[in-house]
Amino acid sequence: MGEEQVPSGLVDAVDSLKEALKAGRTDIFRKLLDACQTESYGGGPEARKQLINSLATEDGTFLHMATKLGRGDIVRALLAAGADPGVQDTGGNTPLQLAPSPAITAIFTEELLRATAQSDVGRVCQLVAAGLNINSHDNPLSRNTPLHWAASFADADTLVCLIARGGDVNAANSDGATPLHDAVARGDESIVKILLQHQANPYIQCYKGRHKGKTALEMASRKHNLQALVEEHTAINKPAQVNGMSNGSVSPLLKRCSISDRDLGLSRGTSGSLESLTSLGADSVMTGLEGINASEPQNLRQPSVNSPEPRSPLQSSSSLELSPGMEQVCERLASTQLTGPPRPLVTHPSLHLLWPQPRRITELNGAAWSPPSHATLAVVTGAIPVHKIVDVWDIHKIWLEEVGCRVSLGTVVGVRDPPTQHTFTCIVDSALTSHPNQYTLTVQDNKVTMVCGSLESLHSALVTLVQLLRVCTATTDGSEKCSVPPVVITDQPSLVHRGVLMDLSPHARVPILERVYQMVDSLLALKINQLHLLLKLTPTACSQPYSPSEIVSLDRYCSDRGITLVPAFDIEDTVTTGQVNSLTGVITATLTHFPSARYVHIGPRLTAVLADASTLENSYSPWSHLGLTQSTVLLVCANVFHNKRKHLAHLPPSAILVEYGFQTGIKLHTPNKKHVWPQPESAAQSGQC
């Protein structure tokens, strides 16, 4: 059971933490956790640890609550903060037992693999005791178990801990490699010896990948420090001969399969579900194929007698011809739902604190990088003028200096020039990225390289760099030291439009312009690319809290930071159809204060009024009288047209329908055919509107 008592100095923080957790606000939750570690707030390191592991919520600990609600990022934050996954709630359940989906369970598996790679034996024991499968896979394609990770990265104590708790020493990954293959490739004699002492099979052969066609015995013969050890073990433990076949070459996974395993493999392995491939393991899928072919005795083949060459698990798993081959089956099952390569596992805890979490983080080997107090920048010439690239760096210079890194322009180099010795190298060219807004940030060999597809993605790369320097800064002996692990970060936005709407109506609390500038900087740090200013209309005027010159200054400030300023219009009171002409005139006059407006946003009430006016028989179209330029895109409320399909025909072709989340629980990310405009001909004819 968990500690019932919440630290007295942190009682007031409990409700705030719960509200942030329920709302899924990972950023606020992390800020509150950081505050709980500060003694000035009544906390401290020990007090925060006690708070995290206390039964502070109705569901148990904060980890219980986050797991139950499926808040993956908050689960990661709690695990990174040291939350104990073995604490039980009042019902005797650990957080892992409350996981609502495999995706949440995978987060605990990531923590197990991270702890394994860092030889954190205590953490490994906690996670296994909490009910996590000791033979879990890192991802569906590679299918490495914690023992694979231990054989590649961990120390001997961690390896023994995993084996003692049921780790399968002969588990094969998707290449057919066992932990012994990885241990031999690593070249650590003590790790190889422990695996052999626990019955690791040196005769299993890989069937693809970098060790294709090799057994651990063959690999060891090429390493002088391992050759004698493995040969001594094989001399004592010679494989038995069964029906002329070397029993040592048969995958132990296959030997343990029962009839129920075969039935399970048949019932689930052929469903096309990636989850079935993950949960059953390679041995279950193989057994399912064996059951399929068992009714065809003509496919039986005679094994070769006294074959001098070892067999792979696929070749020796049975005396049946596997058709199609196991490799193809795995690939087909995986491809049914996996749209891209799985994310590499991130073992460094600080990298989990990047937010929004980048799409792909790949850790590299090598020494950590400590940024110098004064760094120089080399800009590579490309499609974007150098002065525009330097302007973006100048905007972020103040935040880089806050984390102790002062950057100045060192040189401008050509694309064919040799690598420079400058700390930072930056190139902006869409031809070098798969997406115009993609960037790749590489930290290696005491250098940082940025390859960006546009100035907007350069903003995002610099935001990530500042975050990286912040989360990798630790305080030791009263002084702060930044140590960034070698890493490659690749990211691009999932959504084209990422906007925040600010209400500037007369009854709202309108901030001063300086405060708006600060908010724009915060939006940049969150990688938001649109700021919508909501202005309320009457038939005679538009409420504008800022002067035209201030609007132009704000537009320039946003544009310099890759943020688009969007005027948004709506009405508060009821407007008659006869007043629509006056409304459009007010909008036209107001838009002159937004000379570079790429988008114009029409709110729900005004959308309804303009939509009704567009269907009148006087052939008057209010949409064409809004004073929009040829390049302006109109954003209108989609909810208005849910029951007014005929009104859609009067919208201009450059309009985008914006779905408003008026109802709680609405899934805005779910596409709906009836919200697509223009309607496809087939959908329109079938009445799917």
C-alpha positions as CSV (number, residue, x, y, z in Angstrom):
1,M,0.0,0.0,0.0
2,G,1.1,3.6,-0.5
3,E,1.9,6.2,2.1
4,E,-1.5,7.5,3.2
5,Q,-0.1,10.8,4.5
6,V,0.4,13.7,2.2
7,P,3.2,16.0,3.3
8,S,1.7,18.8,5.4
9,G,3.5,21.5,3.4
10,L,2.1,20.2,0.1
11,V,-1.5,19.6,1.0
12,D,-2.6,22.7,-1.0
13,A,-0.8,21.4,-4.1
14,V,-2.9,18.2,-4.3
15,D,-6.1,19.8,-5.8
16,S,-4.1,21.8,-8.4
17,L,-2.2,18.6,-9.5
18,K,-5.5,16.7,-9.8
19,E,-7.1,19.4,-11.9
20,A,-4.1,19.6,-14.2
21,L,-4.1,15.8,-14.5
22,K,-7.8,15.6,-15.3
23,A,-7.4,18.3,-17.9
24,G,-4.4,16.6,-19.5
25,R,-2.3,19.7,-19.0
26,T,1.1,18.0,-18.9
27,D,2.9,21.4,-18.9
28,I,1.1,22.6,-15.8
29,F,1.4,19.3,-14.1
30,R,5.2,19.4,-14.5
31,K,5.5,22.9,-13.4
32,L,3.6,22.0,-10.2
33,L,5.8,19.0,-9.6
34,D,8.9,21.3,-10.0
35,A,7.4,23.7,-7.5
36,C,6.8,20.9,-5.0
37,Q,10.5,20.2,-5.0
38,T,11.3,23.8,-3.8
39,E,11.6,24.3,-0.1
40,S,10.2,27.9,-0.4
41,Y,6.9,26.4,-1.4
42,G,6.9,24.1,1.6
43,G,8.3,21.1,-0.3
44,G,11.6,19.6,-1.1
45,P,13.0,16.5,-2.8
46,E,11.9,14.0,-0.1
47,A,8.5,15.8,0.4
48,R,7.8,15.7,-3.3
49,K,8.7,12.0,-3.5
50,Q,6.3,11.3,-0.5
51,L,3.6,13.3,-2.2
52,I,3.9,11.4,-5.5
53,N,3.7,8.0,-3.8
54,S,0.9,8.9,-1.4
55,L,-2.7,7.9,-2.0
56,A,-3.6,11.6,-2.6
57,T,-6.4,10.9,-5.1
58,E,-9.6,9.0,-5.1
59,D,-8.0,6.5,-7.5
60,G,-4.8,6.0,-5.4
61,T,-1.6,7.8,-6.3
62,F,-1.2,10.3,-9.0
63,L,0.3,7.5,-11.1
64,H,-2.9,5.4,-10.6
65,M,-5.0,8.4,-11.7
66,A,-2.9,9.2,-14.7
67,T,-2.8,5.6,-15.9
68,K,-6.5,5.1,-15.4
69,L,-7.3,8.3,-17.4
70,G,-4.9,7.3,-20.1
71,R,-2.7,10.5,-19.7
72,G,0.4,9.1,-21.3
73,D,2.6,12.2,-21.1
74,I,1.8,12.6,-17.4
75,V,2.5,9.0,-16.7
76,R,6.0,9.5,-18.3
77,A,6.5,12.7,-16.2
78,L,5.6,10.8,-13.0
79,L,7.8,7.9,-13.8
80,A,10.7,10.3,-14.6
81,A,10.1,12.0,-11.3
82,G,10.5,8.7,-9.4
83,A,6.9,7.5,-8.9
84,D,6.8,3.9,-7.6
85,P,4.7,1.7,-10.0
86,G,4.4,-0.9,-7.3
87,V,2.3,1.1,-4.9
88,Q,-1.2,-0.4,-4.5
89,D,-4.4,1.5,-4.2
90,T,-7.1,0.7,-1.6
91,G,-8.3,-2.1,-3.9
92,G,-4.9,-3.7,-4.0
93,N,-4.2,-2.7,-7.6
94,T,-1.0,-1.3,-9.0
95,P,-1.1,1.5,-11.6
96,L,-0.1,-1.1,-14.3
97,Q,-3.2,-3.2,-13.6
98,L,-5.4,-0.1,-14.4
99,A,-3.8,0.6,-17.8
100,P,-6.7,1.1,-20.2
101,S,-4.8,0.4,-23.4
102,P,-1.6,-1.2,-24.7
103,A,-0.2,2.3,-25.4
104,I,-0.2,3.1,-21.7
105,T,1.3,-0.3,-20.8
106,A,4.1,0.4,-23.4
107,I,5.1,3.5,-21.4
108,F,5.8,1.3,-18.4
109,T,7.8,-1.0,-20.7
110,E,9.8,2.0,-21.9
111,E,10.6,2.8,-18.3
112,L,11.7,-0.9,-17.8
113,L,14.0,-0.7,-20.8
114,R,15.4,2.6,-19.8
115,A,16.2,1.3,-16.3
116,T,17.7,-1.8,-17.8
117,A,20.0,0.2,-20.1
118,Q,21.1,2.4,-17.2
119,S,21.6,-0.6,-14.9
120,D,19.1,0.7,-12.4
121,V,18.4,-2.6,-10.7
122,G,16.1,-1.1,-8.0
123,R,13.9,0.4,-10.7
124,V,13.8,-2.9,-12.6
125,C,12.7,-4.7,-9.5
126,Q,9.9,-2.1,-8.9
127,L,8.5,-2.4,-12.4
128,V,8.6,-6.2,-12.4
129,A,7.0,-6.4,-9.0
130,A,4.3,-4.0,-10.3
131,G,3.2,-6.8,-12.7
132,L,5.1,-5.8,-15.9
133,N,5.9,-8.7,-18.2
134,I,9.7,-9.4,-17.9
135,N,9.7,-10.5,-21.5
136,S,7.9,-7.5,-23.0
137,H,9.0,-6.2,-26.4
138,D,10.4,-2.7,-27.1
139,N,8.3,-2.4,-30.3
140,P,6.5,-4.6,-32.8
141,L,9.2,-4.5,-35.4
142,S,12.4,-5.1,-33.5
143,R,10.8,-7.2,-30.7
144,N,13.8,-6.9,-28.3
145,T,13.2,-8.0,-24.7
146,P,14.7,-6.4,-21.6
147,L,17.3,-9.2,-21.7
148,H,18.4,-8.0,-25.2
149,W,18.8,-4.5,-23.8
150,A,20.7,-5.8,-20.8
151,A,23.0,-7.9,-23.0
152,S,23.8,-4.7,-25.0
153,F,24.0,-2.0,-22.4
154,A,23.6,-3.2,-18.7
155,D,26.0,-4.5,-16.1
156,A,26.1,-8.1,-14.8
157,D,23.9,-7.4,-11.8
158,T,21.1,-6.1,-13.9
159,L,21.4,-9.1,-16.2
160,V,21.3,-11.6,-13.3
161,C,18.3,-9.7,-11.9
162,L,16.3,-10.1,-15.1
163,I,17.2,-13.8,-15.5
164,A,16.2,-14.5,-11.9
165,R,12.8,-12.9,-12.4
166,G,12.0,-15.1,-15.5
167,G,13.8,-13.4,-18.4
168,D,14.0,-15.7,-21.3
169,V,17.7,-16.1,-22.2
170,N,16.8,-17.6,-25.6
171,A,14.1,-15.1,-26.7
172,A,14.6,-14.3,-30.3
173,N,13.9,-10.8,-31.7
174,S,12.5,-10.1,-35.2
175,D,15.9,-10.8,-36.7
176,G,16.2,-14.2,-34.9
177,A,18.9,-12.8,-32.6
178,T,19.0,-13.8,-28.9
179,P,20.5,-11.9,-26.0
180,L,23.6,-14.0,-26.5
181,H,24.0,-12.6,-30.0
182,D,23.9,-9.1,-28.6
183,A,26.3,-10.0,-25.8
184,V,28.8,-11.5,-28.1
185,A,28.5,-8.4,-30.4
186,R,29.1,-6.2,-27.4
187,G,32.2,-8.2,-26.5
188,D,31.7,-8.3,-22.7
189,E,33.1,-11.5,-21.4
190,S,31.2,-11.4,-18.1
191,I,27.8,-10.9,-19.8
192,V,28.4,-13.8,-22.2
193,K,29.5,-16.0,-19.3
194,I,26.3,-15.3,-17.3
195,L,24.1,-16.1,-20.3
196,L,25.9,-19.3,-21.0
197,Q,25.6,-20.3,-17.3
198,H,21.9,-19.9,-17.5
199,Q,21.5,-22.2,-20.6
200,A,21.7,-19.6,-23.4
201,N,21.8,-21.5,-26.7
202,P,24.8,-20.6,-28.8
203,Y,23.5,-22.6,-31.8
204,I,20.5,-20.4,-32.7
205,Q,21.0,-18.8,-36.0
206,C,19.8,-15.3,-37.1
207,Y,17.8,-15.3,-40.3
208,K,18.1,-11.5,-41.1
209,G,19.7,-8.3,-40.0
210,R,23.3,-7.5,-39.3
211,H,24.0,-11.0,-37.9
212,K,22.1,-12.9,-40.7
213,G,23.1,-16.5,-41.0
214,K,25.3,-16.5,-37.9
215,T,25.1,-18.2,-34.6
216,A,26.6,-16.8,-31.4
217,L,29.2,-19.5,-31.5
218,E,30.3,-18.4,-35.0
219,M,30.4,-14.7,-33.9
220,A,32.4,-15.6,-30.8
221,S,35.0,-17.4,-32.9
222,R,36.0,-14.1,-34.4
223,K,36.7,-12.5,-31.0
224,H,39.7,-13.6,-29.2
225,N,38.5,-12.8,-25.7
226,L,35.3,-14.8,-26.2
227,Q,36.4,-17.7,-28.4
228,A,37.8,-19.8,-25.5
229,L,34.9,-19.1,-23.2
230,V,32.2,-20.2,-25.7
231,E,34.2,-23.2,-27.0
232,E,34.7,-24.4,-23.4
233,H,31.0,-24.2,-22.7
234,T,30.0,-26.0,-25.9
235,A,32.5,-28.7,-25.3
236,I,30.8,-29.4,-21.9
237,N,27.3,-28.9,-23.2
238,K,27.1,-30.6,-26.6
239,P,23.7,-30.5,-28.2
240,A,21.8,-33.8,-28.2
241,Q,21.0,-35.4,-31.6
242,V,17.3,-35.9,-32.2
243,N,16.3,-37.7,-35.4
244,G,19.5,-36.7,-37.0
245,M,19.0,-33.0,-36.1
246,S,20.9,-30.9,-33.7
247,N,18.5,-30.2,-30.9
248,G,20.5,-27.1,-30.1
249,S,19.5,-25.5,-33.3
250,V,15.8,-25.6,-32.4
251,S,14.4,-22.4,-31.0
252,P,13.5,-22.9,-27.3
253,L,10.5,-20.7,-28.0
254,L,9.0,-23.3,-30.3
255,K,9.7,-26.2,-27.9
256,R,7.6,-24.5,-25.2
257,C,4.5,-24.0,-27.4
258,S,1.5,-26.1,-26.4
259,I,-1.6,-27.0,-28.4
260,S,-3.5,-24.1,-26.9
261,D,-0.7,-21.8,-28.1
262,R,-1.2,-23.1,-31.7
263,D,-5.0,-22.6,-31.4
264,L,-4.3,-19.1,-30.1
265,G,-1.9,-18.4,-32.9
266,L,-4.5,-19.5,-35.5
267,S,-7.3,-17.5,-34.0
268,R,-5.4,-14.3,-33.4
269,G,-2.4,-14.5,-35.6
270,T,-4.4,-14.4,-38.8
271,S,-6.6,-11.5,-37.9
272,G,-4.4,-8.9,-39.4
273,S,-4.0,-7.2,-36.0
274,L,-0.6,-5.8,-35.1
275,E,-1.5,-6.3,-31.4
276,S,-1.8,-10.0,-32.0
277,L,1.7,-10.1,-33.3
278,T,3.0,-8.1,-30.4
279,S,1.2,-10.1,-27.7
280,L,1.8,-13.6,-28.9
281,G,5.4,-13.4,-29.9
282,A,7.2,-14.9,-32.8
283,D,6.9,-18.4,-31.5
284,S,3.1,-18.2,-31.4
285,V,2.9,-17.0,-35.0
286,M,5.2,-19.8,-36.1
287,T,3.1,-22.3,-34.3
288,G,0.0,-21.0,-35.9
289,L,1.6,-21.6,-39.3
290,E,2.5,-25.1,-38.3
291,G,-1.1,-25.7,-37.5
292,I,-2.2,-24.4,-40.9
293,N,0.1,-26.8,-42.7
294,A,-0.4,-29.8,-40.4
295,S,-3.2,-31.1,-42.6
296,E,-1.0,-31.4,-45.6
297,P,1.3,-34.4,-45.1
298,Q,2.6,-34.2,-48.6
299,N,4.6,-31.1,-47.5
300,L,6.7,-33.2,-45.1
301,R,10.4,-33.3,-45.8
302,Q,13.1,-35.5,-44.5
303,P,15.7,-33.7,-42.4
304,S,19.3,-34.0,-43.4
305,V,21.2,-36.5,-41.3
306,N,24.3,-35.2,-39.4
307,S,24.1,-31.8,-41.1
308,P,27.3,-30.0,-40.4
309,E,25.7,-26.5,-40.6
310,P,23.6,-25.1,-37.8
311,R,20.0,-24.3,-38.6
312,S,18.1,-21.1,-38.0
313,P,14.9,-21.2,-35.8
314,L,12.9,-20.9,-39.0
315,Q,14.6,-23.8,-40.8
316,S,14.4,-26.2,-37.8
317,S,11.2,-25.2,-36.1
318,S,9.4,-28.1,-37.6
319,S,9.7,-30.7,-40.4
320,L,7.0,-28.7,-42.4
321,E,7.6,-26.4,-45.2
322,L,6.5,-22.9,-44.1
323,S,4.7,-21.2,-46.9
324,P,4.5,-18.3,-46.9
325,G,7.9,-17.8,-45.0
326,M,7.8,-16.6,-41.5
327,E,9.7,-13.4,-42.4
328,Q,7.0,-12.4,-44.9
329,V,4.2,-13.2,-42.5
330,C,5.7,-11.0,-39.8
331,E,6.1,-8.2,-42.3
332,R,2.6,-8.5,-43.6
333,L,1.1,-8.6,-40.1
334,A,3.2,-5.6,-39.0
335,S,2.3,-3.6,-42.1
336,T,-1.5,-4.0,-41.6
337,Q,-1.6,-1.2,-39.0
338,L,1.9,0.2,-38.7
339,T,2.2,3.3,-41.0
340,G,5.9,4.1,-40.2
341,P,8.9,2.9,-38.3
342,P,8.5,2.7,-34.6
343,R,10.0,5.4,-32.4
344,P,13.4,4.5,-31.0
345,L,13.2,4.0,-27.2
346,V,14.5,7.0,-25.3
347,T,16.4,6.1,-22.2
348,H,17.6,9.5,-21.1
349,P,15.0,10.8,-18.7
350,S,15.5,14.5,-19.6
351,L,14.5,13.9,-23.2
352,H,11.0,12.8,-22.1
353,L,10.5,16.4,-20.7
354,L,10.6,18.0,-24.2
355,W,7.1,19.4,-24.9
356,P,5.5,19.1,-27.3
357,Q,7.3,15.8,-27.6
358,P,9.2,15.6,-30.9
359,R,8.2,12.9,-33.4
360,R,11.5,11.1,-33.3
361,I,14.3,11.1,-30.8
362,T,17.3,8.9,-31.5
363,E,20.0,8.6,-28.9
364,L,23.6,8.3,-30.2
365,N,26.8,6.9,-28.6
366,G,29.4,9.3,-27.4
367,A,30.2,11.8,-24.7
368,A,27.6,14.4,-23.5
369,W,27.9,18.0,-24.8
370,S,28.2,20.9,-22.4
371,P,27.5,24.1,-24.3
372,P,30.2,26.8,-24.0
373,S,29.3,30.2,-22.5
374,H,30.2,31.8,-25.8
375,A,29.4,29.8,-29.0
376,T,29.8,30.7,-32.7
377,L,27.3,30.0,-35.5
378,A,28.1,28.9,-39.1
379,V,25.3,29.5,-41.6
380,V,25.3,27.4,-44.7
381,T,24.1,29.3,-47.8
382,G,21.0,27.9,-49.4
383,A,17.6,28.8,-50.8
384,I,16.9,31.2,-47.9
385,P,18.9,34.4,-47.6
386,V,21.5,34.3,-44.8
387,H,20.3,37.6,-43.2
388,K,16.8,36.1,-42.7
389,I,18.3,33.0,-41.0
390,V,20.4,35.3,-38.7
391,D,17.3,37.4,-37.9
392,V,15.6,34.2,-36.6
393,W,18.6,33.4,-34.4
394,D,18.6,37.0,-33.1
395,I,15.0,36.5,-31.9
396,H,15.9,33.4,-29.9
397,K,19.2,34.8,-28.7
398,I,17.7,36.1,-25.4
399,W,16.4,32.7,-24.5
400,L,19.7,31.0,-25.4
401,E,21.5,33.5,-23.1
402,E,19.0,32.7,-20.3
403,V,20.3,29.1,-20.3
404,G,23.9,30.3,-20.4
405,C,24.7,30.1,-24.1
406,R,25.7,33.3,-25.9
407,V,25.7,32.8,-29.7
408,S,27.3,35.1,-32.3
409,L,27.7,34.7,-36.0
410,G,31.0,33.1,-36.9
411,T,31.0,32.6,-40.6
412,V,28.9,31.9,-43.7
413,V,30.0,28.8,-45.6
414,G,29.0,27.2,-48.9
415,V,27.3,23.8,-49.2
416,R,30.5,22.2,-50.6
417,D,32.8,23.7,-47.9
418,P,34.3,21.3,-45.4
419,P,32.7,21.0,-41.9
420,T,33.6,23.9,-39.6
421,Q,34.8,24.0,-36.1
422,H,31.9,26.3,-35.0
423,T,29.6,25.1,-32.2
424,F,26.4,25.6,-34.3
425,T,25.9,24.9,-38.0
426,C,22.6,25.9,-39.6
427,I,21.2,25.3,-43.0
428,V,17.6,26.1,-44.2
429,D,16.6,24.5,-47.5
430,S,13.3,22.6,-48.2
431,A,15.2,20.3,-50.6
432,L,16.9,18.7,-47.7
433,T,13.8,17.8,-45.7
434,S,10.8,15.6,-46.5
435,H,8.4,18.3,-45.3
436,P,8.8,22.1,-45.6
437,N,8.2,22.5,-41.9
438,Q,10.5,19.6,-40.8
439,Y,13.7,20.1,-38.9
440,T,16.5,17.8,-37.7
441,L,18.6,18.8,-34.7
442,T,21.8,16.8,-34.2
443,V,24.0,17.0,-31.1
444,Q,27.2,15.1,-31.5
445,D,31.0,15.5,-31.1
446,N,30.5,18.8,-29.2
447,K,28.6,20.3,-32.1
448,V,25.0,21.1,-32.9
449,T,23.8,20.9,-36.5
450,M,20.4,22.1,-37.7
451,V,18.8,21.2,-41.0
452,C,15.5,23.0,-41.5
453,G,13.1,23.1,-44.4
454,S,11.9,26.7,-43.7
455,L,12.2,29.6,-41.4
456,E,9.2,28.4,-39.5
457,S,10.9,25.1,-38.8
458,L,14.0,26.9,-37.8
459,H,11.9,28.6,-35.1
460,S,10.8,25.2,-33.9
461,A,14.3,23.8,-34.0
462,L,15.6,26.7,-31.8
463,V,12.6,26.3,-29.4
464,T,13.6,22.6,-29.1
465,L,17.2,23.6,-28.5
466,V,16.4,26.0,-25.7
467,Q,14.1,23.3,-24.1
468,L,16.9,20.7,-24.5
469,L,19.4,23.0,-22.7
470,R,16.9,23.7,-19.9
471,V,15.8,20.1,-19.2
472,C,19.4,18.9,-19.3
473,T,20.6,21.4,-16.8
474,A,21.1,20.0,-13.3
475,T,22.2,21.8,-10.0
476,T,25.1,20.2,-8.3
477,D,27.0,21.7,-5.3
478,G,25.1,24.9,-5.7
479,S,26.1,25.4,-9.4
480,E,24.2,24.6,-12.6
481,K,25.7,22.4,-15.2
482,C,24.2,21.5,-18.6
483,S,25.0,18.1,-20.0
484,V,23.2,17.2,-23.3
485,P,23.4,13.6,-24.4
486,P,24.3,13.0,-28.1
487,V,21.0,12.8,-29.9
488,V,19.2,13.3,-33.2
489,I,15.8,15.0,-33.0
490,T,13.5,15.1,-36.0
491,D,10.2,16.8,-35.9
492,Q,7.5,18.4,-37.9
493,P,4.0,19.6,-37.0
494,S,1.1,17.2,-37.0
495,L,-1.4,20.0,-37.7
496,V,-1.1,22.8,-40.2
497,H,-3.2,25.2,-38.2
498,R,-2.2,25.5,-34.5
499,G,-4.0,28.6,-33.3
500,V,-5.0,30.5,-30.1
501,L,-8.0,32.9,-30.0
502,M,-7.8,36.0,-27.9
503,D,-11.1,37.7,-27.0
504,L,-10.8,41.5,-27.5
505,S,-14.5,42.2,-27.2
506,P,-15.5,45.3,-25.1
507,H,-16.5,43.3,-22.0
508,A,-13.3,41.2,-22.0
509,R,-10.1,42.1,-20.1
510,V,-8.0,43.4,-22.9
511,P,-4.2,43.2,-22.2
512,I,-1.9,46.0,-23.0
513,L,0.2,45.6,-26.1
514,E,3.4,44.8,-24.2
515,R,1.6,41.9,-22.5
516,V,0.4,40.7,-25.9
517,Y,4.0,40.6,-27.1
518,Q,4.9,38.4,-24.1
519,M,2.0,36.1,-25.0
520,V,3.3,35.8,-28.6
521,D,6.7,34.7,-27.2
522,S,4.9,32.1,-25.1
523,L,3.0,30.9,-28.2
524,L,6.3,30.6,-30.1
525,A,7.7,28.5,-27.3
526,L,4.6,26.2,-27.6
527,K,5.1,26.1,-31.5
528,I,1.7,27.8,-32.1
529,N,1.6,29.4,-35.5
530,Q,-1.6,31.4,-35.4
531,L,-3.0,34.1,-33.1
532,H,-6.7,35.0,-33.7
533,L,-7.9,38.4,-32.4
534,L,-11.7,38.2,-31.8
535,L,-13.4,41.5,-32.6
536,K,-17.1,42.0,-31.9
537,L,-19.2,43.8,-34.5
538,T,-22.3,46.0,-34.6
539,P,-23.9,47.2,-37.8
540,T,-22.2,50.6,-37.3
541,A,-18.8,49.8,-35.8
542,C,-16.1,47.3,-34.7
543,S,-14.6,47.3,-31.3
544,Q,-10.9,47.7,-31.7
545,P,-8.8,48.1,-28.5
546,Y,-5.7,48.9,-30.4
547,S,-4.9,51.6,-32.9
548,P,-4.2,50.8,-36.5
549,S,-0.4,51.4,-36.0
550,E,-0.4,49.1,-33.0
551,I,-2.1,46.4,-35.0
552,V,0.6,46.8,-37.7
553,S,3.3,46.5,-35.1
554,L,1.7,43.4,-33.6
555,D,1.4,41.9,-37.0
556,R,5.1,42.5,-37.7
557,Y,6.1,41.1,-34.3
558,C,4.1,37.9,-34.9
559,S,5.4,37.6,-38.5
560,D,9.0,37.8,-37.3
561,R,8.3,34.8,-35.0
562,G,6.6,32.7,-37.6
563,I,3.1,33.4,-36.2
564,T,0.2,34.5,-38.4
565,L,-2.1,37.2,-37.0
566,V,-5.7,36.4,-37.9
567,P,-8.6,38.9,-37.5
568,A,-11.7,37.1,-36.2
569,F,-15.1,38.7,-36.4
570,D,-18.4,37.8,-34.6
571,I,-21.5,39.5,-33.3
572,E,-23.2,39.6,-29.9
573,D,-26.7,40.8,-30.5
574,T,-29.3,39.7,-33.0
575,V,-28.8,41.2,-36.4
576,T,-31.5,41.4,-39.0
577,T,-31.0,40.4,-42.6
578,G,-31.4,44.0,-43.6
579,Q,-28.3,44.9,-41.6
580,V,-26.0,42.4,-43.3
581,N,-24.9,44.9,-45.8
582,S,-23.8,47.3,-43.0
583,L,-21.9,44.5,-41.3
584,T,-19.9,43.6,-44.4
585,G,-19.0,47.2,-44.8
586,V,-17.6,47.4,-41.2
587,I,-15.6,44.2,-41.8
588,T,-14.2,45.6,-45.0
589,A,-13.1,48.8,-43.2
590,T,-11.6,46.9,-40.3
591,L,-9.5,44.6,-42.6
592,T,-7.6,47.7,-43.9
593,H,-5.8,47.6,-40.5
594,F,-4.7,44.1,-41.3
595,P,-2.9,44.6,-44.7
596,S,-1.1,41.3,-44.6
597,A,-4.0,39.1,-43.4
598,R,-3.7,35.6,-45.0
599,Y,-6.8,34.3,-43.1
600,V,-10.0,35.9,-41.9
601,H,-12.0,34.1,-39.3
602,I,-15.8,34.4,-39.1
603,G,-17.4,33.3,-35.8
604,P,-20.4,31.1,-35.2
605,R,-23.1,33.8,-34.9
606,L,-21.9,35.9,-37.8
607,T,-21.5,32.8,-39.9
608,A,-25.1,31.9,-39.3
609,V,-26.3,35.4,-40.3
610,L,-24.2,35.5,-43.5
611,A,-25.2,32.0,-44.4
612,D,-28.9,32.8,-44.2
613,A,-28.4,36.1,-46.1
614,S,-26.7,34.2,-48.9
615,T,-29.8,32.1,-49.7
616,L,-32.1,35.0,-50.3
617,E,-33.6,35.4,-53.7
618,N,-32.1,38.8,-54.4
619,S,-28.9,37.1,-55.6
620,Y,-26.9,39.1,-53.0
621,S,-23.8,37.2,-51.7
622,P,-22.5,38.7,-48.5
623,W,-19.4,36.5,-48.7
624,S,-18.2,38.4,-51.8
625,H,-18.7,41.8,-50.1
626,L,-16.3,41.2,-47.2
627,G,-13.4,43.0,-48.8
628,L,-11.2,40.0,-49.0
629,T,-8.2,39.9,-51.4
630,Q,-7.7,37.1,-53.9
631,S,-5.2,35.3,-51.6
632,T,-7.2,35.5,-48.4
633,V,-8.6,32.3,-47.0
634,L,-11.9,32.5,-45.2
635,L,-12.4,30.4,-42.0
636,V,-16.1,29.9,-41.1
637,C,-17.9,27.9,-38.4
638,A,-18.7,24.4,-39.6
639,N,-21.3,23.7,-36.9
640,V,-23.7,26.2,-38.6
641,F,-23.9,24.0,-41.7
642,H,-24.6,20.7,-40.0
643,N,-28.3,21.1,-40.7
644,K,-28.0,23.5,-43.6
645,R,-26.4,21.6,-46.3
646,K,-27.8,23.8,-49.1
647,H,-26.1,26.8,-47.6
648,L,-22.7,25.3,-48.4
649,A,-23.2,25.9,-52.1
650,H,-23.0,29.7,-51.5
651,L,-19.6,29.6,-49.7
652,P,-16.6,30.9,-51.7
653,P,-14.3,28.1,-52.9
654,S,-11.4,29.4,-50.7
655,A,-13.3,28.8,-47.4
656,I,-12.3,26.4,-44.7
657,L,-14.9,24.9,-42.3
658,V,-13.8,25.1,-38.7
659,E,-15.4,22.7,-36.3
660,Y,-16.1,24.3,-32.9
661,G,-16.1,22.1,-29.8
662,F,-19.3,23.4,-28.3
663,Q,-20.2,20.0,-26.7
664,T,-18.1,18.3,-24.1
665,G,-16.4,15.1,-25.2
666,I,-16.5,16.0,-28.9
667,K,-13.7,14.3,-30.9
668,L,-12.4,17.1,-33.1
669,H,-9.7,14.9,-34.5
670,T,-12.1,12.4,-36.0
671,P,-12.9,13.1,-39.7
672,N,-16.5,13.1,-40.6
673,K,-17.8,12.9,-44.2
674,K,-20.6,15.3,-43.5
675,H,-18.2,18.1,-42.6
676,V,-16.2,17.8,-45.9
677,W,-16.8,20.6,-48.4
678,P,-17.0,20.5,-51.4
679,Q,-18.8,17.2,-51.1
680,P,-17.5,14.3,-53.3
681,E,-20.0,13.4,-55.9
682,S,-20.5,9.9,-54.7
683,A,-21.1,11.1,-51.1
684,A,-23.6,13.7,-52.3
685,Q,-25.6,11.3,-54.3
686,S,-25.8,8.8,-51.5
687,G,-27.1,11.4,-49.0
688,Q,-24.0,11.3,-46.7
689,C,-24.2,15.0,-45.8
